[in-house]
Amino acid sequence: MLIYDEYGDQELSTFGFDPRVAFRARLVEDSYLKGATGIFTQPPQTFESYHPNPDVRTELDNERAWSTTLGYEHQLTDAISLEVEASTSAWTTSSSRTRTSPTCAPTSST
């Protein structure tokens, strides 16, 4: 499975490709082992790019995680199932870049 997400608003515009693999294997009648692993991407929140000087813009990259889930499912009736899952995620930190508009560029006096 390959997921493409595009996020955009006035301050942030970004996209991410999230390759993931999932399985569901029948153990015995009405019981299943299931799992998934892959990359999960989410955009930074708008407030994370805030800078008090409106001429300075902080650009953040997507936050990414390698996520893994393992679970058990038992079908009790046609309409009711019991599911137990455990998951873990290893997040990477966002990197940031700061840009200053040309009107705020330092000037030298002679």
PECOR-V868900 format. One record per residue. N is the residue number from 1. RES is the residue in one letter. PHI is phi as a letter, one per 30 degrees, with the letter a starting at -180 (NA if undefined). OMEGA is omega in radians with two decimals (999 if undefined). Layout:
n->N res->RES phi->PHI omega->OMEGA
n->N res->RES phi->PHI omega->OMEGA
//
This chain:
n->1 res->M phi->NA omega->3.09
n->2 res->L phi->b omega->-3.08
n->3 res->I phi->c omega->3.07
n->4 res->Y phi->c omega->3.10
n->5 res->D phi->b omega->3.05
n->6 res->E phi->b omega->-3.13
n->7 res->Y phi->c omega->3.10
n->8 res->G phi->a omega->2.96
n->9 res->D phi->a omega->-3.07
n->10 res->Q phi->d omega->-3.06
n->11 res->E phi->c omega->-3.02
n->12 res->L phi->b omega->3.04
n->13 res->S phi->b omega->-3.05
n->14 res->T phi->a omega->3.08
n->15 res->F phi->b omega->3.13
n->16 res->G phi->b omega->3.01
n->17 res->F phi->c omega->-3.05
n->18 res->D phi->b omega->3.09
n->19 res->P phi->d omega->-3.13
n->20 res->R phi->b omega->3.08
n->21 res->V phi->b omega->3.13
n->22 res->A phi->b omega->3.08
n->23 res->F phi->b omega->3.04
n->24 res->R phi->b omega->-3.07
n->25 res->A phi->c omega->3.13
n->26 res->R phi->d omega->3.09
n->27 res->L phi->d omega->3.02
n->28 res->V phi->b omega->-3.11
n->29 res->E phi->e omega->3.11
n->30 res->D phi->i omega->3.11
n->31 res->S phi->b omega->-3.05
n->32 res->Y phi->b omega->2.96
n->33 res->L phi->c omega->-3.13
n->34 res->K phi->b omega->-3.13
n->35 res->G phi->a omega->3.11
n->36 res->A phi->a omega->3.05
n->37 res->T phi->a omega->3.12
n->38 res->G phi->l omega->-3.09
n->39 res->I phi->c omega->3.09
n->40 res->F phi->c omega->-3.12
n->41 res->T phi->b omega->2.99
n->42 res->Q phi->b omega->-3.13
n->43 res->P phi->d omega->3.03
n->44 res->P phi->d omega->3.08
n->45 res->Q phi->d omega->-3.11
n->46 res->T phi->e omega->-3.10
n->47 res->F phi->d omega->-3.14
n->48 res->E phi->d omega->3.13
n->49 res->S phi->c omega->-3.11
n->50 res->Y phi->d omega->3.00
n->51 res->H phi->b omega->-3.08
n->52 res->P phi->d omega->3.10
n->53 res->N phi->d omega->-3.08
n->54 res->P phi->d omega->3.12
n->55 res->D phi->d omega->3.13
n->56 res->V phi->c omega->-3.14
n->57 res->R phi->b omega->3.08
n->58 res->T phi->c omega->3.14
n->59 res->E phi->c omega->-3.13
n->60 res->L phi->c omega->3.04
n->61 res->D phi->d omega->3.05
n->62 res->N phi->e omega->2.97
n->63 res->E phi->d omega->-3.08
n->64 res->R phi->b omega->3.11
n->65 res->A phi->b omega->2.93
n->66 res->W phi->c omega->-3.04
n->67 res->S phi->c omega->3.11
n->68 res->T phi->b omega->3.14
n->69 res->T phi->b omega->3.06
n->70 res->L phi->b omega->-3.07
n->71 res->G phi->a omega->3.11
n->72 res->Y phi->b omega->3.13
n->73 res->E phi->b omega->3.07
n->74 res->H phi->b omega->-3.13
n->75 res->Q phi->d omega->-3.12
n->76 res->L phi->d omega->3.04
n->77 res->T phi->b omega->3.10
n->78 res->D phi->d omega->-3.07
n->79 res->A phi->c omega->-3.05
n->80 res->I phi->b omega->3.06
n->81 res->S phi->b omega->3.07
n->82 res->L phi->c omega->-3.12
n->83 res->E phi->b omega->3.07
n->84 res->V phi->b omega->-3.13
n->85 res->E phi->b omega->3.00
n->86 res->A phi->b omega->-3.13
n->87 res->S phi->b omega->3.08
n->88 res->T phi->b omega->3.12
n->89 res->S phi->b omega->3.06
n->90 res->A phi->c omega->-3.08
n->91 res->W phi->d omega->2.96
n->92 res->T phi->c omega->3.14
n->93 res->T phi->d omega->3.11
n->94 res->S phi->d omega->2.99
n->95 res->S phi->c omega->-3.11
n->96 res->S phi->b omega->3.06
n->97 res->R phi->b omega->3.13
n->98 res->T phi->c omega->3.09
n->99 res->R phi->c omega->3.06
n->100 res->T phi->c omega->3.14
n->101 res->S phi->d omega->-3.10
n->102 res->P phi->e omega->-3.12
n->103 res->T phi->d omega->-3.14
n->104 res->C phi->c omega->-3.11
n->105 res->A phi->d omega->3.13
n->106 res->P phi->d omega->3.09
n->107 res->T phi->c omega->3.10
n->108 res->S phi->c omega->3.11
n->109 res->S phi->c omega->-3.13
n->110 res->T phi->c omega->999
//
